[in-house]
């Protein structure tokens, strides 16, 4: 088998799927890319058994065939080869010779028959959503995904479909993110949980434009197609907690602050807070917000004040500053509204201005203030 391909085109495509490959794997073949050539079209696959990713590109080739090529050495070599055509010659024992303008490189491949089979898209339900909408949803939802493997449902993002609306929900029990979009072509009422890893890969691959994503799913797998790139991942088989019960029905007090100013103040004050809790106490009185962080063990203390718009009774409430900073980073609006009630009830953060057809709601649980 022999084919010729542009070095930069090959590198660009392999970089999209390289994140799927795990560093420590029980099967050596999972450290390889599977190259498949059919009628001058080359598909390259990567998998970790839970996620499969495929890219397709045009090549010059007179024959069809398959081979597995070690991913690490191929990626390292392509990063150091300038743009030029590369010729791949594969012998019957899967020995690979790569010829460039000035060099020749040899590597041993593996039998493609040992590569895991791609899951079949059987009994699927389909919907369409724009690339930018899906990208916004997963980018925001990934912030509050749990890392606790003992609660597998919370280690992924809940995707809910409901009458041409899509919701992305995630929680780690300390905070919750819900992102809604109306621009989805779907008449289904369904939900499924997508693991963090494939969504993190998609976050780096999907373009922020109106390209349509063709998405289908069945009981076990999710299938996402964008142009010549395809991702398949196993869904999390668990029950997502009823997140609606933790969202306060009434938070009568409302504070409006500048997003960047508040985020910057939290960063500065949190430097002096306890490293295990990152607790920052917010004291709101009239149009003034005071932020205080303290670490008693090291006699550290930081205080700042800033202006705000506040409608409610004077209040003192504490939050994890790290969580607040990360959630504010997901806000594009210049100002945020923070809805509060009592020091022991969750605060709700919303951008003051939102795009049409978009709704972002973030919830943060308070910390107990030590008297």
Secondary structure, 3 states (H helix, E strand, C coil): CEEEEEHHHHHHHHHHHHHHCCCCCCCHHHHEEEEEEECCEEEEEEECCCEEEEEEEECECCCCEEEEEEHHHHHHHHHCCCCCEEEEEECCCCEEEEECCCCEEEEECECHHHCCCCCCCCCCEEEEEEHHHHHHHHHHHHHHCCCCCCCHHHHEEEEEEECCCEEEEEECCCEEEEEEECCEECCCEEEEEEEHHHHHHHHHHCCCCCCEEEEEECCCEEEEEECCEEEEEEECCCCCCCHHHHCCCCCCEEEEEEHHHHHHHHHHHHCCCCCCCCEEEEEEECCEEEEEEEEHHHCEEEEEEEECEEECCCEEEEEEHHHHHHHHCCCCCCEEEEEECCCCCCEEEEECCCCCCEEEEEEECCECCCC
